[in-house]
C-alpha cells in the first residue's frame, strides 16, 4: 500500500455575527484583524511569492454523504471478503473493480479516469477522514468521556462543520472565508472577491471581510437584465442606477445598495476580462457520453463539466483581474442515497470521474497543474451495512486530492478494517475517523500560504491533532 501516516463582518454578515457566542467569535475576529495586514504584507514581500506565483484551491463538495467505501475498496481477497460480508447487497463485485497498480485497493468501475490520474501521480486518496473534536476511541465514545462533533449524523451540522472547521458550534464563517480574511490583501483585485463559488453562495467561502463572488456554470452572472445590450431592460437599469445614486441613512438600505453596487461592478470587470478566453470543447465535454441512465444526471453532468471549465477560464485571467490567490467552490449534490442503489451512485461517481479527468487535462494544457490543487469533501460516509436498498448516515470516509503539487499515486492514512464490531466500528457500519478534517484542511492551507502560526486562527481545534511547531506535515499528501 502507499504511504501510511500514524498520528499520536462583512456587511452582509453583521447581524449574524452580532448574535454569535462572544467567547469564540470575538477572539477569532480580533485575531483575524490583527494578523491580516501583517500576514498579507509578509506574503506580498516574500521572495517566495515573486513572479507569477499563483495558487488556487478548488473545493468539490459531494453534498449528501458520499458512500466512499464503495469509491475506494479493498482488493486483496481476505480484506475484500470482510468488505463483502459487512456490505452485503451494497458490496461491489470484486470482478467489477478497477485495481490500482501496486496496491491492495481498487476503485469503482466508473472511475477509470481517476485510476489513470492516480497511477500517473496526479491524484491521491486520503482514507478515513472525518470531523473530530479530539481523537477518540470506541469505548470513550460509548462512555461519552471525550467530546464528539455537534449533530454527528445530521446533514446540516456535518456539512456545516466540513465547511467551517468548527465541530463544536454552529459557526457562520467558512474556513476558506477566514483564509481570505487573512490573505486577501495580497491580491490587487478591487472588485472581485478572492473566493468564487459556482452557481450559489455558500458557507465555506464566507468570511468576515470580503464577499464571495458567484459565477454560473456557463460563466459570468450579474443582476438580471442590468447589462443587457438590446434595450429590453433599459427601465430596470435606470431604476437600479437611480437606487445606487441615492444616499441612505437606514443601515439595512445602505447594506443592500452597497451589495448591489459590488455585484454590478464585479460583473462588469469579470465579464470584460473573460470575454477573450475561449471555451475548450476539445477538453470539456458537456454532453451525455452514453454512461448515464437518466436525463437528470445528463443535466447534472453538463452543469458540473461546464462549471469546471468556467473555473479554468477564470484562472486564465488571474493576472488581468489581479489575483495571486483564489479559492473556488463547486457542489455536486445528490449523494444521500437511502434507497434505489446502485444506479444513482454509478451515475454520480461517473460525473466526478469525467470532471476530474477533464479538469486535469485543461490545467496541464495551460501549465496550471502545479499551482492548482483540487480536493473533495462530503459531510460523512455511508453506513457499511445496508438498510435493504441503500445506506444511511455514518462518519469517517475517504476523500481525493488532485494536482501537480500533491504527492500523487498514494493512499494516505490507514485504510480501516471494514469488519463490523471491529475496533473503530460503532455499530450499524459506522467508523470512527482516524484523521480529522482539521489535519486535512490545514495541510491544504499551509500549501496555499497560511503560516503554521496562523493555523489555529483558521482552524481553532488544530492543536488537538497537529503540533504547529513541528517540521512534519499534518498528513503528508502535499509537496511544499
C-alpha positions as CSV (number, residue, x, y, z in Angstrom):
1,X,0.0,0.0,0.0
2,X,1.1,3.6,-0.3
3,X,2.5,5.8,2.4
4,X,0.9,5.3,5.8
5,X,1.0,8.0,8.4
6,X,0.4,7.4,12.1
7,X,-0.6,10.4,14.4
8,X,-0.1,10.3,18.2
9,X,-18.3,41.2,9.3
10,X,-18.6,41.7,6.3
11,X,-21.6,43.9,5.8
12,X,-23.7,41.1,4.8
13,X,-22.9,39.1,7.9
14,X,-23.0,41.8,10.6
15,X,-26.4,40.7,12.0
16,X,-25.4,37.1,12.3
17,X,-22.0,37.7,13.9
18,X,-23.6,40.1,16.4
19,X,-25.6,37.3,17.9
20,X,-22.8,34.7,18.0
21,X,-21.4,33.4,21.2
22,X,-19.0,36.1,22.4
23,X,-16.3,33.8,23.6
24,X,-15.3,32.1,20.4
25,X,-16.0,34.8,17.8
26,X,-14.8,37.9,19.5
27,X,-11.4,36.4,19.9
28,X,-11.5,35.0,16.4
29,X,-12.4,38.3,14.8
30,X,-9.8,40.3,16.7
31,X,-7.1,37.8,15.9
32,X,-8.0,37.8,12.2
33,X,-7.9,41.6,12.1
34,X,-4.6,41.9,13.8
35,X,-3.0,39.2,11.7
36,X,-4.5,40.3,8.4
37,X,-2.3,43.2,7.4
38,X,0.9,41.8,8.8
39,X,0.3,38.4,7.1
40,X,-0.6,39.9,3.7
41,X,2.4,42.2,3.8
42,X,4.7,39.4,4.6
43,X,3.4,37.3,1.8
44,X,3.5,40.1,-0.7
45,X,7.1,41.0,0.2
46,X,8.3,37.4,0.3
47,X,10.8,36.3,-2.4
48,X,8.8,33.1,-2.4
49,X,5.9,34.9,-4.0
50,X,7.8,36.6,-6.8
51,X,6.8,36.4,-10.5
52,X,3.7,34.5,-11.4
53,X,3.3,32.8,-8.1
54,X,-0.3,32.0,-8.3
55,X,-2.1,29.3,-6.2
56,X,-5.7,28.2,-6.3
57,X,-7.7,25.7,-4.3
58,X,-10.8,24.1,-6.0
59,X,-13.2,22.5,-3.5
60,X,-15.5,19.9,-4.9
61,X,-18.3,19.2,-2.5
62,X,-20.2,15.9,-2.8
63,X,-23.2,17.0,-0.8
64,X,-25.4,14.4,0.8
65,X,-22.9,11.9,2.1
66,X,-20.6,10.0,-0.3
67,X,-20.5,6.3,0.1
68,X,-16.8,6.5,-0.2
69,X,-16.0,2.9,0.9
70,X,-17.5,2.0,-2.5
71,X,-15.2,4.6,-4.1
72,X,-12.0,3.1,-2.7
73,X,-12.4,-0.6,-2.0
74,X,-10.1,-3.4,-0.6
75,X,-9.0,-5.7,-3.4
76,X,-6.9,-8.3,-1.6
77,X,-9.1,-11.4,-1.3
78,X,-9.1,-11.5,2.6
79,X,-9.9,-7.8,3.0
80,X,-12.4,-7.9,0.2
81,X,-14.2,-10.8,1.9
82,X,-14.6,-8.7,5.1
83,X,-15.8,-5.8,3.0
84,X,-18.4,-8.0,1.2
85,X,-19.6,-9.6,4.5
86,X,-20.2,-6.2,6.0
87,X,-21.7,-4.5,3.0
88,X,-23.9,-7.5,1.9
89,X,-26.1,-6.3,-1.0
90,X,-24.2,-2.9,-1.1
91,X,-20.9,-4.6,-2.0
92,X,-19.5,-4.2,-5.5
93,X,-18.4,-7.4,-7.1
94,X,-14.6,-7.9,-7.0
95,X,-14.6,-8.6,-10.7
96,X,-16.1,-5.2,-11.5
97,X,-13.5,-3.2,-9.5
98,X,-10.6,-1.4,-11.2
99,X,-7.4,-2.5,-9.3
100,X,-4.9,0.2,-8.6
101,X,-1.3,-0.5,-9.7
102,X,0.9,-1.9,-6.9
103,X,-1.8,-1.5,-4.4
104,X,-4.1,-3.8,-2.4
105,X,-7.0,-1.5,-3.3
106,X,-9.3,-0.8,-6.2
107,X,-11.8,1.8,-7.3
108,X,-15.4,1.8,-8.6
109,X,-15.9,0.6,-12.2
110,X,-16.9,4.1,-13.3
111,X,-13.6,5.6,-12.0
112,X,-11.3,4.7,-14.9
113,X,-10.1,8.3,-15.4
114,X,-9.4,8.6,-11.7
115,X,-7.5,5.4,-11.7
116,X,-5.3,6.8,-14.5
117,X,-4.8,10.0,-12.6
118,X,-3.7,8.0,-9.6
119,X,-1.3,5.9,-11.5
120,X,0.2,8.9,-13.3
121,X,0.9,10.6,-9.9
122,X,-1.7,13.3,-10.3
123,X,-4.2,12.1,-7.6
124,X,-4.1,10.5,-4.2
125,X,-6.7,9.3,-1.7
126,X,-6.9,10.1,2.0
127,X,-8.7,7.4,3.9
128,X,-11.0,7.5,7.0
129,X,-11.2,11.3,7.4
130,X,-14.0,13.0,9.4
131,X,-15.0,15.7,11.8
132,X,-13.4,15.3,15.2
133,X,-13.2,17.5,18.4
134,X,-10.4,15.2,19.7
135,X,-9.1,11.8,18.9
136,X,-11.5,9.3,20.3
137,X,-11.6,5.5,20.8
138,X,-14.6,3.3,20.7
139,X,-15.1,2.9,24.5
140,X,-14.6,6.6,25.0
141,X,-17.4,7.2,22.5
142,X,-19.7,4.8,24.4
143,X,-18.7,6.3,27.8
144,X,-19.2,9.8,26.4
145,X,-15.8,10.7,28.1
146,X,-14.5,12.5,25.0
147,X,-16.5,15.2,23.2
148,X,-17.8,14.5,19.7
149,X,-18.9,16.9,17.0
150,X,-22.2,18.6,17.3
151,X,-25.0,16.8,15.5
152,X,-22.8,13.9,14.5
153,X,-25.1,12.2,11.9
154,X,-27.0,15.3,10.8
155,X,-26.6,16.5,7.2
156,X,-27.0,20.2,8.2
157,X,-24.5,20.1,11.1
158,X,-21.9,17.9,9.4
159,X,-22.0,19.8,6.1
160,X,-21.6,23.0,8.1
161,X,-18.6,21.6,10.0
162,X,-16.7,20.4,6.9
163,X,-17.1,24.0,5.6
164,X,-16.4,25.9,8.8
165,X,-13.7,23.8,10.6
166,X,-15.6,24.3,13.8
167,X,-17.1,21.0,15.0
168,X,-18.4,22.3,18.4
169,X,-20.6,25.2,17.3
170,X,-22.9,26.4,14.6
171,X,-20.4,28.8,13.1
172,X,-21.3,31.2,10.2
173,X,-17.8,31.7,8.7
174,X,-16.2,29.2,6.4
175,X,-12.5,28.2,6.7
176,X,-11.9,29.4,3.2
177,X,-13.5,32.7,4.2
178,X,-11.2,33.0,7.1
179,X,-8.2,32.3,4.8
180,X,-9.5,35.1,2.5
181,X,-9.7,37.4,5.6
182,X,-6.0,36.7,6.3
183,X,-4.6,36.6,2.8
184,X,-7.0,38.6,0.6
185,X,-4.9,41.8,0.7
186,X,-2.1,40.1,-1.3
187,X,-4.4,40.3,-4.3
188,X,-4.6,43.6,-6.2
189,X,-8.2,42.8,-7.4
190,X,-10.5,45.5,-6.1
191,X,-14.0,44.5,-7.4
192,X,-14.0,40.7,-7.3
193,X,-13.5,38.5,-4.2
194,X,-10.7,36.1,-3.8
195,X,-13.3,33.4,-3.2
196,X,-15.5,32.3,-6.1
197,X,-18.5,30.0,-6.0
198,X,-20.1,28.4,-8.9
199,X,-23.9,28.7,-9.0
200,X,-24.7,29.9,-5.5
201,X,-23.3,31.4,-2.3
202,X,-22.2,29.1,0.4
203,X,-20.9,28.9,3.9
204,X,-17.4,27.6,3.0
205,X,-16.3,30.8,1.3
206,X,-18.0,33.3,3.7
207,X,-15.5,35.5,5.6
208,X,-15.8,38.4,8.0
209,X,-14.3,40.8,5.5
210,X,-14.9,40.0,1.9
211,X,-17.9,38.8,0.0
212,X,-17.7,35.8,-2.3
213,X,-18.3,36.2,-6.0
214,X,-20.7,33.9,-7.7
215,X,-20.4,32.8,-11.3
216,X,-22.8,30.5,-13.2
217,X,-21.7,27.2,-14.9
218,X,-21.6,29.0,-18.2
219,X,-19.6,32.0,-16.9
220,X,-20.3,35.5,-15.5
221,X,-23.5,36.4,-13.9
222,X,-24.8,39.8,-12.8
223,X,-28.2,41.3,-11.9
224,X,-30.7,40.0,-14.4
225,X,-31.1,42.4,-17.3
226,X,-28.8,45.1,-15.9
227,X,-26.1,44.6,-18.5
228,X,-28.4,43.6,-21.4
229,X,-27.4,45.5,-24.5
230,X,-30.6,45.1,-26.6
231,X,-32.6,47.7,-24.6
232,X,-35.3,45.4,-23.3
233,X,-34.3,46.0,-19.7
234,X,-33.4,49.7,-20.0
235,X,-36.1,50.6,-17.4
236,X,-34.6,48.1,-15.0
237,X,-31.1,49.5,-15.5
238,X,-32.4,53.1,-15.0
239,X,-34.2,52.0,-11.8
240,X,-31.1,50.3,-10.4
241,X,-28.8,53.2,-11.3
242,X,-31.3,55.5,-9.5
243,X,-31.1,53.3,-6.4
244,X,-27.3,53.4,-6.4
245,X,-27.2,57.2,-6.7
246,X,-29.3,57.8,-3.5
247,X,-27.9,58.5,-0.1
248,X,-29.5,56.2,2.5
249,X,-29.4,56.7,6.3
250,X,-31.0,53.4,7.1
251,X,-28.4,50.8,7.8
252,X,-30.3,48.0,6.1
253,X,-30.8,50.0,2.9
254,X,-27.2,51.0,2.9
255,X,-26.0,47.4,3.1
256,X,-28.5,46.4,0.3
257,X,-27.3,49.2,-2.0
258,X,-23.7,48.5,-1.3
259,X,-24.2,44.9,-2.3
260,X,-25.9,45.9,-5.5
261,X,-23.0,48.2,-6.3
262,X,-20.5,45.4,-5.6
263,X,-22.4,43.0,-7.8
264,X,-22.7,45.4,-10.8
265,X,-19.0,46.4,-10.6
266,X,-17.8,42.8,-10.2
267,X,-19.8,41.6,-13.1
268,X,-18.5,44.4,-15.4
269,X,-14.9,43.7,-14.5
270,X,-15.2,39.9,-14.7
271,X,-17.3,39.9,-17.9
272,X,-14.8,42.1,-19.7
273,X,-11.8,40.0,-18.6
274,X,-13.3,36.7,-19.6
275,X,-14.7,37.7,-23.0
276,X,-11.5,36.8,-24.8
277,X,-10.9,33.5,-23.1
278,X,-12.3,30.8,-25.4
279,X,-14.2,27.7,-24.2
280,X,-12.4,24.4,-24.5
281,X,-14.7,22.0,-26.3
282,X,-11.8,19.7,-27.2
283,X,-11.4,19.0,-23.5
284,X,-14.7,19.8,-21.7
285,X,-17.4,17.5,-23.0
286,X,-20.8,18.7,-21.5
287,X,-22.9,16.0,-23.2
288,X,-24.1,12.5,-22.4
289,X,-21.3,10.1,-23.4
290,X,-23.5,7.1,-23.0
291,X,-22.7,6.2,-19.4
292,X,-25.7,7.9,-17.8
293,X,-29.1,6.3,-17.5
294,X,-31.3,9.3,-16.5
295,X,-31.8,12.7,-18.1
296,X,-31.5,14.4,-14.7
297,X,-27.9,13.0,-14.5
298,X,-27.2,14.2,-18.0
299,X,-28.1,17.7,-16.9
300,X,-26.0,17.5,-13.8
301,X,-23.1,16.3,-15.8
302,X,-23.4,19.1,-18.2
303,X,-23.6,21.7,-15.4
304,X,-20.6,20.1,-13.5
305,X,-18.3,19.9,-16.5
306,X,-19.3,23.4,-17.6
307,X,-18.6,24.7,-14.1
308,X,-15.1,23.3,-14.1
309,X,-14.5,24.9,-17.5
310,X,-15.6,28.2,-16.1
311,X,-13.2,27.9,-13.2
312,X,-10.3,27.2,-15.6
313,X,-11.2,30.1,-17.8
314,X,-11.4,32.3,-14.6
315,X,-7.9,31.2,-13.6
316,X,-6.6,32.1,-17.0
317,X,-7.5,35.8,-16.5
318,X,-5.9,35.8,-13.0
319,X,-3.4,38.5,-14.0
320,X,-5.9,40.7,-15.6
321,X,-8.2,40.5,-12.5
322,X,-5.2,40.9,-10.1
323,X,-5.1,37.5,-8.3
324,X,-2.3,35.7,-6.7
325,X,-4.6,33.5,-4.6
326,X,-8.1,32.2,-5.2
327,X,-10.4,29.6,-3.7
328,X,-13.2,28.1,-5.8
329,X,-16.2,26.1,-4.6
330,X,-18.4,23.7,-6.6
331,X,-21.1,21.5,-5.3
332,X,-22.4,18.2,-6.9
333,X,-25.2,17.1,-4.6
334,X,-27.4,14.1,-4.6
335,X,-25.3,11.6,-2.6
336,X,-27.9,11.0,0.1
337,X,-28.8,7.5,-1.2
338,X,-31.0,5.7,1.3
339,X,-32.5,3.6,-1.5
340,X,-32.6,2.7,-5.2
341,X,-28.9,1.9,-5.3
342,X,-26.6,1.2,-7.2
343,X,-27.7,3.2,-10.2
344,X,-27.6,6.7,-8.7
345,X,-24.1,6.2,-7.3
346,X,-22.8,4.9,-10.6
347,X,-24.1,8.0,-12.3
348,X,-22.7,10.5,-9.8
349,X,-19.3,8.9,-9.5
350,X,-19.1,8.8,-13.3
351,X,-19.7,12.5,-13.4
352,X,-16.9,13.1,-10.8
353,X,-14.6,10.9,-12.8
354,X,-15.2,12.7,-16.1
355,X,-14.9,16.1,-14.4
356,X,-11.6,15.4,-12.6
357,X,-10.1,13.9,-15.8
358,X,-11.1,16.8,-17.9
359,X,-10.1,19.4,-15.3
360,X,-6.6,17.9,-15.0
361,X,-6.3,17.8,-18.8
362,X,-7.2,21.5,-19.1
363,X,-4.9,22.6,-16.2
364,X,-2.0,20.7,-17.7
365,X,-2.6,22.2,-21.1
366,X,-2.4,25.7,-19.7
367,X,0.6,24.8,-17.4
368,X,-1.5,25.4,-14.3
369,X,-1.4,21.9,-12.7
370,X,1.4,22.7,-10.2
371,X,-0.4,25.8,-8.9
372,X,-4.0,24.4,-8.6
373,X,-5.0,21.8,-6.0
374,X,-8.4,20.2,-6.2
375,X,-9.9,18.4,-3.2
376,X,-13.2,16.7,-2.3
377,X,-15.3,16.9,0.8
378,X,-18.6,15.3,1.8
379,X,-20.3,15.6,5.2
380,X,-19.9,11.9,6.1
381,X,-19.5,8.4,4.6
382,X,-22.4,6.0,4.5
383,X,-23.0,3.0,6.7
384,X,-21.2,-0.1,5.7
385,X,-24.4,-2.0,6.4
386,X,-27.3,-2.0,4.1
387,X,-30.8,-0.8,5.0
388,X,-32.2,-3.1,2.3
389,X,-31.9,-0.9,-0.7
390,X,-29.5,1.7,0.3
391,X,-27.3,3.1,3.1
392,X,-27.6,5.6,6.0
393,X,-25.5,8.3,7.6
394,X,-22.2,7.4,9.0
395,X,-18.9,9.2,10.0
396,X,-15.3,8.6,8.7
397,X,-14.9,8.3,4.9
398,X,-12.4,8.7,2.0
399,X,-11.5,11.8,0.0
400,X,-9.5,12.7,-3.1
401,X,-6.9,15.3,-3.8
402,X,-5.6,16.2,-7.3
403,X,-2.9,18.4,-8.8
404,X,0.8,18.8,-9.6
405,X,1.7,19.8,-6.1
406,X,0.4,16.7,-4.3
407,X,2.4,13.6,-3.6
408,X,0.4,11.5,-6.1
409,X,-0.3,7.9,-6.5
410,X,-0.7,7.1,-2.8
411,X,-3.2,6.3,-0.2
412,X,-2.7,8.4,3.0
413,X,-3.8,7.3,6.4
414,X,-4.5,3.8,7.4
415,X,-7.3,2.2,5.4
416,X,-9.6,0.9,8.2
417,X,-10.8,-2.6,8.8
418,X,-14.3,-2.8,7.4
419,X,-15.2,-5.5,9.9
420,X,-18.5,-5.0,11.8
421,X,-17.8,-4.7,15.6
422,X,-14.1,-4.1,14.9
423,X,-12.0,-1.6,17.0
424,X,-13.3,1.5,15.3
425,X,-16.8,0.3,14.2
426,X,-19.5,1.8,16.4
427,X,-22.4,-0.5,15.3
428,X,-24.5,-0.3,12.1
429,X,-21.4,0.1,10.0
430,X,-20.3,3.5,11.3
431,X,-16.5,4.0,11.5
432,X,-14.6,6.4,13.8
433,X,-12.3,8.6,11.7
434,X,-8.6,8.3,12.2
435,X,-7.8,11.6,10.5
436,X,-9.5,14.9,11.4
437,X,-10.8,17.4,8.9
438,X,-8.5,19.9,10.6
439,X,-5.4,17.9,9.6
440,X,-6.7,17.5,6.0
441,X,-7.6,21.2,5.6
442,X,-4.6,22.5,7.5
443,X,-2.2,20.9,5.0
444,X,-4.1,22.4,2.1
445,X,-4.0,25.8,3.9
446,X,-0.2,25.7,4.5
447,X,0.5,24.8,0.9
448,X,-1.7,27.8,0.0
449,X,0.4,30.1,2.1
450,X,-1.1,30.2,5.6
451,X,1.8,30.2,8.1
452,X,1.8,27.5,10.8
453,X,1.5,30.2,13.4
454,X,-1.8,31.3,11.9
455,X,-3.3,27.8,11.6
456,X,-5.2,28.0,14.9
457,X,-6.8,31.2,13.7
458,X,-8.3,29.4,10.7
459,X,-8.8,26.0,12.4
460,X,-9.3,26.6,16.2
461,X,-9.0,22.9,17.0
462,X,-5.8,22.1,15.1
463,X,-3.7,21.8,18.2
464,X,-5.6,18.7,19.2
465,X,-4.2,16.9,16.2
466,X,-1.1,18.6,15.0
467,X,1.9,20.3,16.6
468,X,2.1,23.6,14.6
469,X,5.8,24.0,15.7
470,X,6.6,20.6,14.1
471,X,8.6,20.3,10.8
472,X,6.3,17.4,9.8
473,X,3.2,17.9,7.8
474,X,-0.2,17.1,9.3
475,X,-0.7,14.1,6.9
476,X,1.9,14.4,4.1
477,X,-0.1,14.5,0.9
478,X,1.1,18.0,-0.2
479,X,4.5,18.8,-1.6
480,X,5.7,22.2,-0.2
